[in-house]
């Protein structure tokens, strides 16, 4: 079973860091008059909310099945990723509006260097945090945490965009600060789109991994001693896990104990190929002598 402990720990750290950096960015954004830094602060506060939702999803998805949710709460973390992405869209619209106003009526900024220092520092912190999150996301196989990692790396890029916008404004290109705000909104919309698309596929029981895995799985099943033929292999993503079922053809004369052994071997073989395989239902049918 996959452990979510590391994911929860770094998600908690993210919330605190995002809030702290967001406050600093907002203060220096207001003092300098930078649209990009102010927009990035709003975006950073949203990141704190996203990490909070991710943390909630990771915790709830660990609950055991009950009378209402017979198959567990695993898809809650995928649903939380969609909620986070929708919030990002709202923030993106706000950033676009704020940046548009700045492009129409550009104004010179003040206290450039402190604002640039804040933006650059934020970019570096988000870069290191995002890379760490991405590493953990791959280990636990979490869609919402993967989105959170992608979102944090995107925050690094947006903060660096704010840094460049303020820098160009310092040398007289006043509209570049607002233009940097526009770039930030593009990052936001791209991440939101990708997340909604991939998470929706999971909620619709689509197979979101490499299709070759299904072909390999069929071969592994047929390689198990006692299996005459494998057919109807179906896999689906369930939150951070994979569930599926397979129909096998076996000799109609085997005993129940022999069939149990075959099923155990099939499950063990597929878990070696798909580490996050949570549940595999194996249905056995007698092989018709006329079948190839």
Secondary structure, 3 states (H helix, E strand, C coil): CCCCHHHHHHHHHHHHHHHHHHHHHHHHHHHHCCHHHHHHHHHHHHHHHHHHHHHHHHHHCCCCCCCCCCCCCCCHHHHHHHHHHHHHHHHHHHHHHHHHHHHHCCCCCCCHHHHHHHHHHHHHHHHHHHHHHHHHHHHHCCHHHHHHHHHHHHHHHHHHHHHHHHHHHHCCCCHHHHHHHHHHHHHHHHHHHHHHHHHHHHHCCCCCCCCHHHHHHHHHHHHCCCEEEEEEEEEEEECCEEEEEEEEEECCCCCHHHHHHHHHHHHHHHHHHCCCEEEEEEEEEECCCCCC
